[in-house]
Amino acid sequence: MEKNASIASSCSHRRPFVLLRAMEPEDLDLLYRIENDYDLWQVGSTNVPYSRYVLHDYIANTTGDIFTDKQLRLIITDSSGENVVGIVDLVNFNPQHLRAEVGLVIEKAYRGQGYGKAAMEELITYAREVLHLHQLYALVAKNNTDCLKLFKAIGFQQNTQLKDWLYDGKEYHDVEILQFFF
């Protein structure tokens, strides 16, 4: 940990240092807020609100083992570990092909400050060195230019487009499929 701390301080002018940790019961309010944020529904596949009971049960029953759960949700904190910045997910994990889909949500107060990039870089390292994945992929709405820019900046390749993939209740939006290969 000492080595990481010195690396963080020497790189702090470029991007913030983040920690990824397992979910705790104390994260219930965060999950409730994120999962029930209607604006986020427009960029993903969720279209129903989640109750505190369901989310509490989810936290309590998640093993934290991607091979068992076929997904992994990690909490992003700042370098102190005290301030929650957002969440990052590996979902649709396929153990046969060693790939997983990435989901990222940064709390509004922390957006545009480099936390998303820092969290994704940590996730990529974890996916490569611990999980030994072959690839990560993301489905990003074509009009979500900030997210597309972030994924491309960290090495994701934009390979194809899905037409009319997301519907926001008024119109359909195309989605870009981005892949990161190890």
OpenMM code with the backbone's topology and positions (N, CA, C; nanometers):
from openmm import Vec3, app, unit

residues = "MET GLU LYS ASN ALA SER ILE ALA SER SER CYS SER HIS ARG ARG PRO PHE VAL LEU LEU ARG ALA MET GLU PRO GLU ASP LEU ASP LEU LEU TYR ARG ILE GLU ASN ASP TYR ASP LEU TRP GLN VAL GLY SER THR ASN VAL PRO TYR SER ARG TYR VAL LEU HIS ASP TYR ILE ALA ASN THR THR GLY ASP ILE PHE THR ASP LYS GLN LEU ARG LEU ILE ILE THR ASP SER SER GLY GLU ASN VAL VAL GLY ILE VAL ASP LEU VAL ASN PHE ASN PRO GLN HIS LEU ARG ALA GLU VAL GLY LEU VAL ILE GLU LYS ALA TYR ARG GLY GLN GLY TYR GLY LYS ALA ALA MET GLU GLU LEU ILE THR TYR ALA ARG GLU VAL LEU HIS LEU HIS GLN LEU TYR ALA LEU VAL ALA LYS ASN ASN THR ASP CYS LEU LYS LEU PHE LYS ALA ILE GLY PHE GLN GLN ASN THR GLN LEU LYS ASP TRP LEU TYR ASP GLY LYS GLU TYR HIS ASP VAL GLU ILE LEU GLN PHE PHE PHE".split()
positions = [
    Vec3(0.0818, -0.1192, 0.0000),
    Vec3(0.0000, 0.0000, 0.0000),
    Vec3(0.0859, 0.1253, 0.0000),
    Vec3(0.2006, 0.1202, 0.0624),
    Vec3(0.2898, 0.2350, 0.0655),
    Vec3(0.3284, 0.2785, -0.0757),
    Vec3(0.3578, 0.1801, -0.1607),
    Vec3(0.3966, 0.2101, -0.2977),
    Vec3(0.2835, 0.2821, -0.3698),
    Vec3(0.1600, 0.2345, -0.3536),
    Vec3(0.0451, 0.2995, -0.4178),
    Vec3(0.0262, 0.4411, -0.3677),
    Vec3(0.0469, 0.4633, -0.2390),
    Vec3(0.0296, 0.5967, -0.1830),
    Vec3(0.1286, 0.6942, -0.2461),
    Vec3(0.2535, 0.6518, -0.2651),
    Vec3(0.3514, 0.7412, -0.3256),
    Vec3(0.3208, 0.7643, -0.4730),
    Vec3(0.2704, 0.6636, -0.5408),
    Vec3(0.2321, 0.6810, -0.6806),
    Vec3(0.1171, 0.7803, -0.6903),
    Vec3(0.0206, 0.7686, -0.5989),
    Vec3(-0.0951, 0.8581, -0.6019),
    Vec3(-0.0529, 1.0026, -0.5836),
    Vec3(0.0368, 1.0298, -0.4895),
    Vec3(0.0743, 1.1679, -0.4654),
    Vec3(0.1544, 1.2255, -0.5818),
    Vec3(0.2341, 1.1422, -0.6493),
    Vec3(0.3124, 1.1940, -0.7606),
    Vec3(0.2277, 1.2163, -0.8856),
    Vec3(0.1135, 1.1519, -0.8931),
    Vec3(0.0281, 1.1657, -1.0117),
    Vec3(-0.0962, 1.2495, -0.9851),
    Vec3(-0.1078, 1.3071, -0.8685),
    Vec3(-0.2330, 1.3729, -0.8313),
    Vec3(-0.2658, 1.4927, -0.9197),
    Vec3(-0.1668, 1.5520, -0.9837),
    Vec3(-0.1961, 1.6654, -1.0702),
    Vec3(-0.2641, 1.6218, -1.1996),
    Vec3(-0.2531, 1.4941, -1.2349),
    Vec3(-0.3116, 1.4459, -1.3596),
    Vec3(-0.4506, 1.3869, -1.3386),
    Vec3(-0.4662, 1.3084, -1.2343),
    Vec3(-0.5954, 1.2472, -1.2079),
    Vec3(-0.6036, 1.2133, -1.0602),
    Vec3(-0.7235, 1.2075, -1.0085),
    Vec3(-0.7359, 1.1694, -0.8670),
    Vec3(-0.7050, 1.0213, -0.8471),
    Vec3(-0.6641, 0.9875, -0.7287),
    Vec3(-0.6402, 0.8488, -0.6925),
    Vec3(-0.7694, 0.7954, -0.6326),
    Vec3(-0.8128, 0.6780, -0.6753),
    Vec3(-0.9362, 0.6186, -0.6238),
    Vec3(-0.9084, 0.4800, -0.5689),
    Vec3(-0.9983, 0.4350, -0.4860),
    Vec3(-0.9975, 0.2990, -0.4339),
    Vec3(-1.1260, 0.2318, -0.4786),
    Vec3(-1.1177, 0.1042, -0.5132),
    Vec3(-1.2362, 0.0244, -0.5432),
    Vec3(-1.2521, -0.0736, -0.4284),
    Vec3(-1.3732, -0.0806, -0.3737),
    Vec3(-1.3977, -0.1704, -0.2608),
    Vec3(-1.5292, -0.2429, -0.2786),
    Vec3(-1.5462, -0.3488, -0.2003),
    Vec3(-1.6714, -0.4249, -0.2013),
    Vec3(-1.7839, -0.3401, -0.1422),
    Vec3(-1.9062, -0.3771, -0.1753),
    Vec3(-2.0225, -0.3093, -0.1178),
    Vec3(-2.0355, -0.3433, 0.0296),
    Vec3(-2.0844, -0.2467, 0.1048),
    Vec3(-2.1123, -0.2621, 0.2475),
    Vec3(-2.2587, -0.2275, 0.2713),
    Vec3(-2.3166, -0.2720, 0.3821),
    Vec3(-2.4552, -0.2348, 0.4133),
    Vec3(-2.4766, -0.0831, 0.4140),
    Vec3(-2.3729, -0.0091, 0.4488),
    Vec3(-2.3829, 0.1374, 0.4533),
    Vec3(-2.4021, 0.1991, 0.3146),
    Vec3(-2.3831, 0.1216, 0.2094),
    Vec3(-2.3980, 0.1713, 0.0727),
    Vec3(-2.5422, 0.1658, 0.0226),
    Vec3(-2.6333, 0.1241, 0.1077),
    Vec3(-2.7731, 0.1103, 0.0669),
    Vec3(-2.8296, 0.2406, 0.0114),
    Vec3(-2.8077, 0.3533, 0.0795),
    Vec3(-2.8614, 0.4810, 0.0316),
    Vec3(-2.8031, 0.5193, -0.1040),
    Vec3(-2.6740, 0.4936, -0.1234),
    Vec3(-2.6101, 0.5207, -0.2519),
    Vec3(-2.6752, 0.4379, -0.3627),
    Vec3(-2.6885, 0.3081, -0.3402),
    Vec3(-2.7507, 0.2218, -0.4413),
    Vec3(-2.8943, 0.2641, -0.4689),
    Vec3(-2.9672, 0.2969, -0.3641),
    Vec3(-3.1064, 0.3388, -0.3800),
    Vec3(-3.1141, 0.4639, -0.4682),
    Vec3(-3.0251, 0.5598, -0.4418),
    Vec3(-3.0234, 0.6842, -0.5191),
    Vec3(-2.9861, 0.6578, -0.6649),
    Vec3(-2.8833, 0.5765, -0.6881),
    Vec3(-2.8372, 0.5507, -0.8250),
    Vec3(-2.9365, 0.4651, -0.9027),
    Vec3(-2.9824, 0.3574, -0.8428),
    Vec3(-3.0737, 0.2665, -0.9136),
    Vec3(-3.2088, 0.3314, -0.9437),
    Vec3(-3.2457, 0.4325, -0.8680),
    Vec3(-3.3744, 0.4980, -0.8889),
    Vec3(-3.3621, 0.6344, -0.9551),
    Vec3(-3.2478, 0.6642, -1.0122),
    Vec3(-3.2250, 0.7901, -1.0832),
    Vec3(-3.2772, 0.7740, -1.2263),
    Vec3(-3.3883, 0.8353, -1.2528),
    Vec3(-3.4530, 0.8224, -1.3834),
    Vec3(-3.3602, 0.8620, -1.4981),
    Vec3(-3.2757, 0.9633, -1.4780),
    Vec3(-3.1833, 1.0058, -1.5831),
    Vec3(-3.0875, 0.8932, -1.6220),
    Vec3(-3.0488, 0.8108, -1.5264),
    Vec3(-2.9586, 0.6992, -1.5552),
    Vec3(-3.0308, 0.5863, -1.6287),
    Vec3(-3.1610, 0.5773, -1.6103),
    Vec3(-3.2377, 0.4748, -1.6814),
    Vec3(-3.2273, 0.4953, -1.8324),
    Vec3(-3.2084, 0.6194, -1.8734),
    Vec3(-3.2054, 0.6520, -2.0158),
    Vec3(-3.0793, 0.6014, -2.0840),
    Vec3(-2.9748, 0.5702, -2.0068),
    Vec3(-2.8490, 0.5255, -2.0664),
    Vec3(-2.8199, 0.3788, -2.0384),
    Vec3(-2.9147, 0.3102, -1.9789),
    Vec3(-2.8964, 0.1690, -1.9470),
    Vec3(-3.0221, 0.0902, -1.9762),
    Vec3(-3.0301, -0.0273, -1.9177),
    Vec3(-3.1446, -0.1136, -1.9453),
    Vec3(-3.2417, -0.1237, -1.8278),
    Vec3(-3.2195, -0.0458, -1.7222),
    Vec3(-3.3124, -0.0458, -1.6093),
    Vec3(-3.4325, 0.0416, -1.6421),
    Vec3(-3.5501, -0.0059, -1.6081),
    Vec3(-3.6688, 0.0761, -1.6321),
    Vec3(-3.7724, 0.0623, -1.5212),
    Vec3(-3.7289, 0.0144, -1.4059),
    Vec3(-3.8185, 0.0050, -1.2906),
    Vec3(-3.7433, 0.0505, -1.1660),
    Vec3(-3.8148, 0.1114, -1.0722),
    Vec3(-3.7487, 0.1499, -0.9472),
    Vec3(-3.7230, 0.0275, -0.8593),
    Vec3(-3.6205, 0.0374, -0.7761),
    Vec3(-3.5875, -0.0685, -0.6810),
    Vec3(-3.6194, -0.0213, -0.5407),
    Vec3(-3.6781, -0.1093, -0.4613),
    Vec3(-3.7082, -0.0764, -0.3225),
    Vec3(-3.5829, -0.0918, -0.2373),
    Vec3(-3.5836, -0.0285, -0.1217),
    Vec3(-3.4727, -0.0448, -0.0276),
    Vec3(-3.4609, -0.1916, 0.0139),
    Vec3(-3.5734, -0.2578, 0.0286),
    Vec3(-3.5725, -0.3986, 0.0678),
    Vec3(-3.4980, -0.4837, -0.0350),
    Vec3(-3.5293, -0.4651, -0.1625),
    Vec3(-3.4653, -0.5423, -0.2692),
    Vec3(-3.3158, -0.5131, -0.2723),
    Vec3(-3.2779, -0.3867, -0.2594),
    Vec3(-3.1369, -0.3504, -0.2628),
    Vec3(-3.0631, -0.4008, -0.1385),
    Vec3(-3.1289, -0.3961, -0.0234),
    Vec3(-3.0696, -0.4516, 0.0990),
    Vec3(-3.0429, -0.6006, 0.0810),
    Vec3(-3.1402, -0.6704, 0.0249),
    Vec3(-3.1264, -0.8135, -0.0010),
    Vec3(-3.0130, -0.8401, -0.1003),
    Vec3(-3.0032, -0.7554, -0.2024),
    Vec3(-2.8953, -0.7683, -0.3014),
    Vec3(-2.7586, -0.7565, -0.2345),
    Vec3(-2.7403, -0.6532, -0.1530),
    Vec3(-2.6131, -0.6342, -0.0827),
    Vec3(-2.5838, -0.7533, 0.0079),
    Vec3(-2.6848, -0.7983, 0.0804),
    Vec3(-2.6655, -0.9074, 0.1771),
    Vec3(-2.6312, -1.0396, 0.1084),
    Vec3(-2.6830, -1.0619, -0.0118),
    Vec3(-2.6662, -1.1914, -0.0765),
    Vec3(-2.5614, -1.1966, -0.1867),
    Vec3(-2.4995, -1.0848, -0.2159),
    Vec3(-2.3934, -1.0843, -0.3156),
    Vec3(-2.2691, -1.1479, -0.2545),
    Vec3(-2.2121, -1.2436, -0.3256),
    Vec3(-2.0942, -1.3120, -0.2721),
    Vec3(-1.9662, -1.2318, -0.2956),
    Vec3(-1.9681, -1.1428, -0.3947),
    Vec3(-1.8468, -1.0718, -0.4310),
    Vec3(-1.7571, -1.1547, -0.5217),
    Vec3(-1.8047, -1.2718, -0.5626),
    Vec3(-1.7306, -1.3612, -0.6506),
    Vec3(-1.7948, -1.3556, -0.7892),
    Vec3(-1.7252, -1.2991, -0.8846),
    Vec3(-1.7801, -1.2824, -1.0183),
    Vec3(-1.8122, -1.4167, -1.0839),
    Vec3(-1.7407, -1.5233, -1.0466),
    Vec3(-1.7670, -1.6545, -1.1047),
    Vec3(-1.8971, -1.7142, -1.0512),
    Vec3(-1.9359, -1.6765, -0.9303),
    Vec3(-2.0614, -1.7232, -0.8714),
    Vec3(-2.1784, -1.6348, -0.9126),
    Vec3(-2.1618, -1.5035, -0.8981),
    Vec3(-2.2708, -1.4082, -0.9221),
    Vec3(-2.2866, -1.3693, -1.0688),
    Vec3(-2.1827, -1.3918, -1.1496),
    Vec3(-2.1778, -1.3499, -1.2904),
    Vec3(-2.1791, -1.1982, -1.3051),
    Vec3(-2.1530, -1.1306, -1.1949),
    Vec3(-2.1397, -0.9857, -1.1953),
    Vec3(-2.0616, -0.9446, -1.0713),
    Vec3(-2.0106, -0.8206, -1.0761),
    Vec3(-1.9362, -0.7671, -0.9631),
    Vec3(-1.9603, -0.6178, -0.9577),
    Vec3(-2.0058, -0.5708, -0.8449),
    Vec3(-2.0260, -0.4277, -0.8246),
    Vec3(-1.9262, -0.3804, -0.7213),
    Vec3(-1.8518, -0.2761, -0.7566),
    Vec3(-1.7532, -0.2184, -0.6669),
    Vec3(-1.7853, -0.0721, -0.6414),
    Vec3(-1.7593, -0.0291, -0.5205),
    Vec3(-1.7811, 0.1095, -0.4810),
    Vec3(-1.6518, 0.1860, -0.5057),
    Vec3(-1.6632, 0.3031, -0.5667),
    Vec3(-1.5482, 0.3890, -0.5940),
    Vec3(-1.5412, 0.4939, -0.4839),
    Vec3(-1.4254, 0.5035, -0.4184),
    Vec3(-1.4057, 0.6082, -0.3185),
    Vec3(-1.2851, 0.6926, -0.3575),
    Vec3(-1.2747, 0.8090, -0.2951),
    Vec3(-1.1541, 0.8890, -0.3143),
    Vec3(-1.0392, 0.8224, -0.2391),
    Vec3(-0.9234, 0.8815, -0.2434),
    Vec3(-0.8047, 0.8185, -0.1856),
    Vec3(-0.8153, 0.7971, -0.0347),
    Vec3(-0.8981, 0.8757, 0.0335),
    Vec3(-0.9143, 0.8584, 0.1782),
    Vec3(-0.9998, 0.7367, 0.2113),
    Vec3(-1.0782, 0.6919, 0.1132),
    Vec3(-1.1710, 0.5827, 0.1368),
    Vec3(-1.2980, 0.6279, 0.2062),
    Vec3(-1.3059, 0.7538, 0.2394),
    Vec3(-1.4200, 0.8078, 0.3139),
    Vec3(-1.5318, 0.8599, 0.2238),
    Vec3(-1.4968, 0.9173, 0.1113),
    Vec3(-1.5961, 0.9796, 0.0241),
    Vec3(-1.6277, 0.8882, -0.0939),
    Vec3(-1.7539, 0.8504, -0.1051),
    Vec3(-1.7971, 0.7645, -0.2155),
    Vec3(-1.8152, 0.8511, -0.3393),
    Vec3(-1.7490, 0.8107, -0.4463),
    Vec3(-1.7478, 0.8843, -0.5717),
    Vec3(-1.8474, 0.8253, -0.6710),
    Vec3(-1.8680, 0.6931, -0.6647),
    Vec3(-1.9595, 0.6284, -0.7579),
    Vec3(-1.9503, 0.4769, -0.7475),
    Vec3(-1.9970, 0.4119, -0.8528),
    Vec3(-1.9918, 0.2653, -0.8583),
    Vec3(-1.9442, 0.2229, -0.9965),
    Vec3(-1.8824, 0.1063, -1.0010),
    Vec3(-1.8409, 0.0474, -1.1266),
    Vec3(-1.8842, -0.0986, -1.1227),
    Vec3(-1.9367, -0.1456, -1.2339),
    Vec3(-1.9895, -0.2814, -1.2419),
    Vec3(-1.9212, -0.3604, -1.3518),
    Vec3(-1.9060, -0.4876, -1.3263),
    Vec3(-1.8783, -0.5861, -1.4298),
    Vec3(-2.0012, -0.6752, -1.4316),
    Vec3(-2.0735, -0.6765, -1.5424),
    Vec3(-2.1972, -0.7537, -1.5538),
    Vec3(-2.1899, -0.8406, -1.6791),
    Vec3(-2.2881, -0.9258, -1.6937),
    Vec3(-2.2931, -1.0173, -1.8080),
    Vec3(-2.1605, -1.0910, -1.8248),
    Vec3(-2.1021, -1.1283, -1.7118),
    Vec3(-1.9746, -1.1999, -1.7138),
    Vec3(-1.9917, -1.3349, -1.7806),
    Vec3(-1.9018, -1.3645, -1.8738),
    Vec3(-1.9041, -1.4918, -1.9430),
    Vec3(-1.7725, -1.5637, -1.9131),
    Vec3(-1.7763, -1.6647, -1.8235),
    Vec3(-1.6524, -1.7326, -1.7856),
    Vec3(-1.5918, -1.8164, -1.8983),
    Vec3(-1.6726, -1.8602, -1.9920),
    Vec3(-1.6194, -1.9384, -2.1036),
    Vec3(-1.5308, -1.8530, -2.1933),
    Vec3(-1.5762, -1.7313, -2.2224),
    Vec3(-1.5041, -1.6436, -2.3139),
    Vec3(-1.4240, -1.5357, -2.2415),
    Vec3(-1.4312, -1.5354, -2.1082),
    Vec3(-1.3557, -1.4422, -2.0242),
    Vec3(-1.3758, -1.2962, -2.0653),
    Vec3(-1.5035, -1.2580, -2.0677),
    Vec3(-1.5371, -1.1187, -2.0983),
    Vec3(-1.6485, -1.0725, -2.0045),
    Vec3(-1.6581, -0.9408, -1.9901),
    Vec3(-1.7631, -0.8822, -1.9069),
    Vec3(-1.7953, -0.7430, -1.9586),
    Vec3(-1.9199, -0.7047, -1.9371),
    Vec3(-1.9654, -0.5704, -1.9721),
    Vec3(-1.9364, -0.4772, -1.8549),
    Vec3(-1.8999, -0.3544, -1.8861),
    Vec3(-1.8663, -0.2547, -1.7852),
    Vec3(-1.9806, -0.1549, -1.7715),
    Vec3(-2.0107, -0.1191, -1.6473),
    Vec3(-2.1027, -0.0107, -1.6173),
    Vec3(-2.0341, 0.0844, -1.5211),
    Vec3(-2.0558, 0.2124, -1.5376),
    Vec3(-1.9896, 0.3134, -1.4543),
    Vec3(-2.0870, 0.4253, -1.4239),
    Vec3(-2.0972, 0.4615, -1.2966),
    Vec3(-2.1756, 0.5777, -1.2560),
    Vec3(-2.0907, 0.6582, -1.1590),
    Vec3(-2.0709, 0.7839, -1.1927),
    Vec3(-2.0007, 0.8772, -1.1040),
    Vec3(-2.1050, 0.9733, -1.0491),
    Vec3(-2.1031, 0.9916, -0.9180),
    Vec3(-2.1953, 1.0846, -0.8542),
    Vec3(-2.1788, 1.2234, -0.9165),
    Vec3(-2.2879, 1.2964, -0.9299),
    Vec3(-2.2884, 1.4261, -0.9993),
    Vec3(-2.1833, 1.5227, -0.9451),
    Vec3(-2.1629, 1.5263, -0.8152),
    Vec3(-2.0676, 1.6197, -0.7548),
    Vec3(-1.9233, 1.5909, -0.7955),
    Vec3(-1.8947, 1.4702, -0.8447),
    Vec3(-1.7577, 1.4307, -0.8781),
    Vec3(-1.7322, 1.4187, -1.0283),
    Vec3(-1.8336, 1.4438, -1.1088),
    Vec3(-1.8176, 1.4302, -1.2539),
    Vec3(-1.7262, 1.5389, -1.3095),
    Vec3(-1.6548, 1.5030, -1.4160),
    Vec3(-1.5674, 1.5987, -1.4829),
    Vec3(-1.4373, 1.6268, -1.4100),
    Vec3(-1.4052, 1.5468, -1.3087),
    Vec3(-1.2840, 1.5696, -1.2295),
    Vec3(-1.1815, 1.4568, -1.2447),
    Vec3(-1.2078, 1.3629, -1.3342),
    Vec3(-1.1125, 1.2551, -1.3588),
    Vec3(-1.1384, 1.1281, -1.2799),
    Vec3(-1.2424, 1.1271, -1.1969),
    Vec3(-1.2706, 1.0078, -1.1162),
    Vec3(-1.3142, 0.8885, -1.2015),
    Vec3(-1.3904, 0.9140, -1.3065),
    Vec3(-1.4337, 0.8054, -1.3937),
    Vec3(-1.3159, 0.7381, -1.4611),
    Vec3(-1.2239, 0.8177, -1.5112),
    Vec3(-1.1055, 0.7629, -1.5764),
    Vec3(-1.0208, 0.6848, -1.4762),
    Vec3(-1.0008, 0.7406, -1.3590),
    Vec3(-0.9203, 0.6732, -1.2562),
    Vec3(-0.9843, 0.5409, -1.2155),
    Vec3(-1.1158, 0.5395, -1.1992),
    Vec3(-1.1860, 0.4167, -1.1606),
    Vec3(-1.1764, 0.3119, -1.2699),
    Vec3(-1.1913, 0.3534, -1.3937),
    Vec3(-1.1822, 0.2578, -1.5046),
    Vec3(-1.0408, 0.2016, -1.5176),
    Vec3(-0.9403, 0.2836, -1.4951),
    Vec3(-0.8028, 0.2337, -1.5002),
    Vec3(-0.7790, 0.1301, -1.3907),
    Vec3(-0.8324, 0.1537, -1.2714),
    Vec3(-0.8201, 0.0561, -1.1626),
    Vec3(-0.8956, -0.0721, -1.1969),
    Vec3(-1.0145, -0.0575, -1.2549),
    Vec3(-1.0939, -0.1740, -1.2921),
    Vec3(-1.0235, -0.2574, -1.3996),
    Vec3(-0.9642, -0.1912, -1.4966),
    Vec3(-0.8913, -0.2616, -1.6024),
    Vec3(-0.7755, -0.3414, -1.5427),
    Vec3(-0.7023, -0.2812, -1.4526),
    Vec3(-0.5919, -0.3519, -1.3867),
    Vec3(-0.6435, -0.4739, -1.3119),
    Vec3(-0.7517, -0.4578, -1.2390),
    Vec3(-0.8116, -0.5681, -1.1636),
    Vec3(-0.8591, -0.6795, -1.2581),
    Vec3(-0.9267, -0.6402, -1.3655),
    Vec3(-0.9792, -0.7383, -1.4612),
    Vec3(-0.8665, -0.8168, -1.5281),
    Vec3(-0.7557, -0.7507, -1.5545),
    Vec3(-0.6427, -0.8166, -1.6196),
    Vec3(-0.5620, -0.9010, -1.5206),
    Vec3(-0.5243, -0.8429, -1.4077),
    Vec3(-0.4293, -0.9081, -1.3177),
    Vec3(-0.4921, -1.0062, -1.2191),
    Vec3(-0.6178, -0.9843, -1.1827),
    Vec3(-0.6831, -1.0710, -1.0843),
    Vec3(-0.7825, -1.1660, -1.1504),
    Vec3(-0.8685, -1.1113, -1.2359),
    Vec3(-0.9720, -1.1941, -1.2986),
    Vec3(-0.9234, -1.2626, -1.4257),
    Vec3(-0.8143, -1.2146, -1.4835),
    Vec3(-0.7562, -1.2717, -1.6054),
    Vec3(-0.8550, -1.2717, -1.7220),
    Vec3(-0.9299, -1.1628, -1.7352),
    Vec3(-1.0252, -1.1523, -1.8452),
    Vec3(-0.9528, -1.1271, -1.9767),
    Vec3(-1.0181, -1.1636, -2.0834),
    Vec3(-0.9660, -1.1397, -2.2179),
    Vec3(-1.0137, -1.0053, -2.2720),
    Vec3(-1.1369, -0.9664, -2.2345),
    Vec3(-1.1877, -0.8390, -2.2826),
    Vec3(-1.2977, -0.7837, -2.1936),
    Vec3(-1.3093, -0.6530, -2.1996),
    Vec3(-1.4206, -0.5791, -2.1397),
    Vec3(-1.4934, -0.5106, -2.2547),
    Vec3(-1.6219, -0.4887, -2.2367),
    Vec3(-1.6955, -0.4140, -2.3378),
    Vec3(-1.7969, -0.3228, -2.2709),
    Vec3(-1.8361, -0.2205, -2.3429),
    Vec3(-1.9331, -0.1240, -2.2917),
    Vec3(-2.0303, -0.0882, -2.4038),
    Vec3(-2.1549, -0.0702, -2.3666),
    Vec3(-2.2582, -0.0208, -2.4579),
    Vec3(-2.2868, 0.1224, -2.4159),
    Vec3(-2.2540, 0.2173, -2.5019),
    Vec3(-2.2644, 0.3591, -2.4663),
    Vec3(-2.3513, 0.4301, -2.5692),
    Vec3(-2.4505, 0.5037, -2.5200),
    Vec3(-2.5369, 0.5808, -2.6093),
    Vec3(-2.4519, 0.6771, -2.6926),
    Vec3(-2.4819, 0.6825, -2.8203),
    Vec3(-2.4036, 0.7648, -2.9131),
    Vec3(-2.4045, 0.9122, -2.8719),
    Vec3(-2.5130, 0.9561, -2.8080),
    Vec3(-2.5212, 1.0961, -2.7669),
    Vec3(-2.4570, 1.1214, -2.6296),
    Vec3(-2.4023, 1.0182, -2.5670),
    Vec3(-2.3322, 1.0331, -2.4395),
    Vec3(-2.1841, 1.0581, -2.4698),
    Vec3(-2.1567, 1.1755, -2.5221),
    Vec3(-2.0230, 1.2066, -2.5732),
    Vec3(-1.9157, 1.2050, -2.4647),
    Vec3(-1.9480, 1.2473, -2.3436),
    Vec3(-1.8488, 1.2452, -2.2357),
    Vec3(-1.8051, 1.1028, -2.2050),
    Vec3(-1.9009, 1.0119, -2.2008),
    Vec3(-1.8698, 0.8722, -2.1720),
    Vec3(-1.7910, 0.8089, -2.2863),
    Vec3(-1.8298, 0.8362, -2.4094),
    Vec3(-1.7556, 0.7844, -2.5242),
    Vec3(-1.6108, 0.8340, -2.5214),
    Vec3(-1.5937, 0.9605, -2.4908),
    Vec3(-1.4594, 1.0197, -2.4839),
    Vec3(-1.3766, 0.9508, -2.3754),
    Vec3(-1.4372, 0.9259, -2.2602),
    Vec3(-1.3678, 0.8591, -2.1505),
    Vec3(-1.3211, 0.7198, -2.1919),
    Vec3(-1.4115, 0.6389, -2.2455),
    Vec3(-1.3754, 0.5020, -2.2818),
    Vec3(-1.2676, 0.4993, -2.3898),
    Vec3(-1.2766, 0.5873, -2.4877),
    Vec3(-1.1742, 0.5920, -2.5924),
    Vec3(-1.0392, 0.6362, -2.5352),
    Vec3(-1.0407, 0.7287, -2.4401),
    Vec3(-0.9170, 0.7795, -2.3798),
    Vec3(-0.8413, 0.6717, -2.3028),
    Vec3(-0.9113, 0.5714, -2.2528),
    Vec3(-0.8429, 0.4668, -2.1763),
    Vec3(-0.8187, 0.3409, -2.2592),
    Vec3(-0.8437, 0.3499, -2.3894),
    Vec3(-0.8045, 0.2412, -2.4782),
    Vec3(-0.9152, 0.1523, -2.5306),
    Vec3(-1.0403, 0.1849, -2.5023),
    Vec3(-1.1497, 0.1071, -2.5607),
    Vec3(-1.1603, 0.1418, -2.7089),
    Vec3(-1.1855, 0.0403, -2.7897),
    Vec3(-1.2010, 0.0588, -2.9339),
    Vec3(-1.3488, 0.0586, -2.9695),
    Vec3(-1.3880, 0.1571, -3.0482),
    Vec3(-1.5260, 0.1655, -3.0941),
    Vec3(-1.5387, 0.0784, -3.2182),
    Vec3(-1.6172, -0.0304, -3.2065),
    Vec3(-1.6197, -0.1285, -3.3137),
    Vec3(-1.7478, -0.1333, -3.3957),
    Vec3(-1.8599, -0.1053, -3.3337),
    Vec3(-1.9845, -0.1147, -3.4101),
    Vec3(-2.0919, -0.0320, -3.3415),
    Vec3(-2.2044, -0.0226, -3.4081),
    Vec3(-2.3158, 0.0568, -3.3581),
    Vec3(-2.4439, -0.0257, -3.3641),
    Vec3(-2.5238, -0.0133, -3.2607),
    Vec3(-2.6562, -0.0760, -3.2583),
    Vec3(-2.7590, 0.0353, -3.2791),
    Vec3(-2.8343, 0.0256, -3.3853),
    Vec3(-2.9337, 0.1280, -3.4188),
    Vec3(-3.0562, 0.1161, -3.3281),
    Vec3(-3.1078, 0.2309, -3.2859),
    Vec3(-3.2318, 0.2392, -3.2071),
    Vec3(-3.2309, 0.1436, -3.0874),
    Vec3(-3.1220, 0.1357, -3.0143),
    Vec3(-3.1035, 0.0398, -2.9055),
    Vec3(-3.1675, 0.0847, -2.7750),
    Vec3(-3.1602, 0.2139, -2.7448),
    Vec3(-3.2164, 0.2683, -2.6202),
    Vec3(-3.3341, 0.3600, -2.6518),
    Vec3(-3.4386, 0.3447, -2.5751),
    Vec3(-3.5593, 0.4270, -2.5920),
    Vec3(-3.5806, 0.5064, -2.4636),
    Vec3(-3.5890, 0.6380, -2.4744),
    Vec3(-3.6035, 0.7225, -2.3559),
    Vec3(-3.7482, 0.7636, -2.3285),
    Vec3(-3.8408, 0.7005, -2.3968),
    Vec3(-3.9815, 0.7344, -2.3809),
    Vec3(-4.0312, 0.8301, -2.4867),
    Vec3(-3.9386, 0.8933, -2.5568),
    Vec3(-3.9741, 0.9874, -2.6622),
    Vec3(-3.9106, 0.9500, -2.7951),
    Vec3(-3.7861, 0.9062, -2.7890),
    Vec3(-3.7164, 0.8705, -2.9122),
    Vec3(-3.6141, 0.7601, -2.8861),
    Vec3(-3.5713, 0.6975, -2.9949),
    Vec3(-3.4709, 0.5926, -2.9874),
    Vec3(-3.3322, 0.6528, -3.0055),
    Vec3(-3.2339, 0.5883, -2.9420),
    Vec3(-3.0955, 0.6341, -2.9513),
    Vec3(-3.0057, 0.5171, -2.9907),
    Vec3(-2.9093, 0.5482, -3.0773),
    Vec3(-2.8113, 0.4481, -3.1173),
    Vec3(-2.7111, 0.4273, -3.0041),
    Vec3(-2.6501, 0.3103, -3.0023),
    Vec3(-2.5505, 0.2753, -2.9015),
    Vec3(-2.4225, 0.2323, -2.9727),
    Vec3(-2.3108, 0.2758, -2.9188),
    Vec3(-2.1800, 0.2332, -2.9666),
    Vec3(-2.1337, 0.1162, -2.8807),
    Vec3(-2.0782, 0.0146, -2.9431),
    Vec3(-2.0168, -0.0953, -2.8686),
    Vec3(-1.8669, -0.0693, -2.8690),
    Vec3(-1.8110, -0.0600, -2.7503),
    Vec3(-1.6673, -0.0371, -2.7345),
    Vec3(-1.6066, -0.1583, -2.6653),
    Vec3(-1.4867, -0.1964, -2.7071),
    Vec3(-1.4193, -0.3125, -2.6497),
    Vec3(-1.2780, -0.2763, -2.6075),
    Vec3(-1.2358, -0.3399, -2.4991),
    Vec3(-1.0986, -0.3279, -2.4513),
    Vec3(-1.0416, -0.4680, -2.4447),
    Vec3(-0.9314, -0.4913, -2.5150),
    Vec3(-0.8691, -0.6240, -2.5189),
    Vec3(-0.7416, -0.6237, -2.4376),
    Vec3(-0.7195, -0.7321, -2.3653),
    Vec3(-0.5973, -0.7470, -2.2864),
    Vec3(-0.4938, -0.8224, -2.3662),
] * unit.nanometer
topology = app.Topology()
chain = topology.addChain("A")
for resn in residues:
    res = topology.addResidue(resn, chain)
    for name in ("N", "CA", "C"):
        topology.addAtom(name, app.Element.getBySymbol(name[0]), res)
